[in-house]
Amino acid sequence: MGNRLSKIYTRTGDDGSTGLGDGSRTGKDSLRVAAYGTVDEANSSIGVVLSQDCVPEAVVHCLRRVQHQLFDLGGELCIPGMALVQGGDIDALERDLDAFNEPLPPLKDFILPGGGAAAAHCHVARTVTRRAERECVALARVETVRPEVLRYLNRLSDLLFVIARVLARSGGAGEVLWDRNQRG
């Protein structure tokens, strides 16, 4: 591991640029910075989910692993040419998704974000992850982004949807179902 930061500010970004992990500089508004910044935001959103009371231990274990993987994914986006997310990471998401989804009743209605604080925060993490995926797709149109990155984010948003369902049920609030007759 390289040197740790001992001084947080460097003033090198005051001109609107930032350093990538390979030492090159780019604009803070670049597609690459937007993509890894939103991955970081997704990771932070998951941290908020984990800060809630009543999150089952299986969910905590899963989401802690995901946080580490998201940090790696952000690193991959920050260092052009780096490959940190692997197919096994996606396989693990799919195994977790299947395990959490198996005991849930089949979906017959659309679910609205809600169902208690933990579930609602998980829905936010899901939507931030979807935005990260969209931003990585936009980046992939102009620069190289490995398909594993897109697959990982796509699968993660599905997992977060299922975990939100689990949290709504385990927290006692229950899922909030969409009712077309409830509109204003």
C-alpha positions in Angstrom: 0.0 0.0 0.0 1.3 3.5 -0.8 1.8 6.4 1.5 -1.1 7.3 3.7 -2.4 10.8 3.6 -1.2 12.8 6.5 -2.4 16.1 5.1 -5.9 16.2 3.8 -5.8 19.3 1.6 -3.2 19.7 -1.2 -4.7 22.7 -3.0 -4.0 20.9 -6.3 -7.7 20.6 -7.0 -8.4 24.3 -6.5 -8.4 24.7 -10.3 -11.2 22.2 -10.8 -9.0 19.2 -11.6 -8.3 16.1 -9.6 -5.7 13.4 -9.7 -6.5 9.9 -10.8 -4.9 6.9 -9.3 -2.4 6.6 -12.2 -1.1 10.1 -11.5 -2.9 11.8 -14.4 -5.2 14.7 -13.9 -8.7 15.3 -15.1 -11.6 17.7 -14.5 -13.7 17.1 -11.4 -16.7 17.2 -13.8 -15.4 14.3 -16.0 -17.5 11.2 -16.6 -14.9 9.1 -14.8 -15.0 11.3 -11.6 -18.8 11.3 -11.7 -18.8 7.5 -12.0 -16.4 6.8 -9.1 -17.9 9.6 -7.0 -21.4 8.1 -7.3 -20.0 4.6 -6.4 -18.6 6.3 -3.3 -22.0 7.8 -2.6 -23.6 4.4 -3.0 -21.1 3.0 -0.5 -21.9 5.8 1.9 -25.6 5.1 1.5 -25.0 1.5 2.5 -23.2 2.8 5.5 -26.4 4.6 6.5 -28.3 1.4 6.2 -25.8 -0.4 8.4 -26.1 2.4 11.0 -29.7 1.6 11.6 -30.9 -0.5 14.5 -32.5 -3.9 13.8 -30.5 -4.8 10.7 -30.2 -8.6 10.8 -26.7 -10.0 11.1 -26.8 -11.8 7.7 -27.6 -8.4 6.1 -24.8 -6.7 8.0 -22.3 -9.4 6.9 -23.4 -9.1 3.3 -23.4 -5.3 3.1 -20.0 -5.0 4.9 -18.5 -7.2 2.2 -20.3 -5.1 -0.5 -18.7 -2.0 1.0 -15.3 -3.4 0.5 -16.1 -4.5 -3.0 -17.5 -1.0 -3.8 -14.3 0.6 -2.5 -12.4 -1.7 -4.9 -14.8 -0.8 -7.8 -14.3 2.9 -7.1 -10.5 2.2 -7.2 -10.9 0.5 -10.5 -12.7 3.5 -12.0 -10.1 5.9 -10.5 -7.1 4.0 -12.0 -7.7 3.6 -15.7 -6.7 0.1 -16.8 -7.0 -1.5 -13.3 -9.1 -4.6 -12.8 -10.3 -5.1 -9.2 -13.9 -6.4 -9.5 -14.0 -10.0 -10.5 -16.6 -12.4 -11.7 -16.5 -14.1 -8.3 -17.7 -10.9 -6.7 -20.8 -10.9 -9.0 -21.4 -14.6 -8.2 -21.3 -13.8 -4.5 -24.0 -11.1 -5.1 -26.1 -13.5 -6.9 -25.8 -16.1 -4.2 -26.8 -13.5 -1.6 -29.7 -12.3 -3.7 -31.0 -15.8 -4.1 -30.7 -16.5 -0.4 -32.4 -13.3 0.8 -35.1 -13.6 -1.9 -36.0 -17.3 -1.4 -38.1 -16.8 1.8 -39.9 -13.7 0.6 -43.4 -13.9 -0.9 -43.5 -13.4 -4.7 -44.1 -9.9 -5.8 -47.6 -9.2 -7.0 -47.5 -5.4 -6.6 -45.0 -2.6 -7.0 -43.3 -1.6 -3.8 -42.8 2.0 -2.8 -39.7 3.1 -1.0 -40.4 2.9 2.8 -41.1 0.1 5.2 -39.2 1.6 8.1 -36.0 3.6 8.3 -33.6 0.8 7.4 -35.6 -0.3 4.4 -36.1 3.3 3.2 -32.4 3.9 3.5 -31.8 0.7 1.6 -34.0 2.0 -1.2 -32.0 5.1 -1.3 -28.8 3.0 -1.6 -30.4 1.1 -4.4 -31.3 4.2 -6.4 -27.8 5.7 -5.9 -26.4 2.4 -7.1 -28.6 2.6 -10.2 -27.3 6.1 -10.8 -23.7 4.9 -10.5 -24.5 2.2 -13.1 -25.9 4.8 -15.5 -22.8 7.0 -15.0 -20.6 4.0 -15.7 -22.5 3.2 -18.9 -22.0 6.8 -20.0 -18.3 6.5 -19.2 -18.1 3.2 -21.1 -19.4 5.0 -24.3 -16.2 7.1 -24.4 -13.6 5.2 -22.3 -12.9 1.6 -21.4 -15.0 0.2 -18.5 -14.8 -3.5 -18.0 -18.2 -5.3 -18.3 -17.7 -6.7 -14.8 -18.2 -3.2 -13.4 -21.5 -2.8 -15.1 -22.7 -6.3 -14.2 -21.6 -5.8 -10.5 -23.6 -2.5 -10.2 -26.7 -4.0 -11.9 -26.7 -7.0 -9.6 -26.0 -4.9 -6.5 -29.1 -2.7 -7.2 -31.2 -5.9 -7.4 -29.7 -7.2 -4.2 -30.4 -3.9 -2.4 -34.0 -4.1 -3.6 -34.4 -7.6 -2.1 -32.6 -6.5 1.1 -35.0 -3.5 1.4 -37.8 -6.1 1.3 -36.1 -8.1 4.0 -35.6 -5.0 6.2 -39.2 -3.9 5.8 -40.4 -7.2 7.1 -37.8 -7.8 9.8 -38.3 -4.2 11.2 -42.0 -4.8 11.5 -43.2 -1.9 9.3 -43.9 -4.1 6.3 -43.6 -3.3 2.7 -45.4 -0.2 1.3 -47.3 -1.4 -1.8 -48.2 0.9 -4.6 -52.0 1.5 -4.9 -53.1 3.3 -8.1 -56.1 4.6 -6.3 -54.0 6.5 -3.7 -53.0 9.2 -6.2 -53.8 12.8 -5.0 
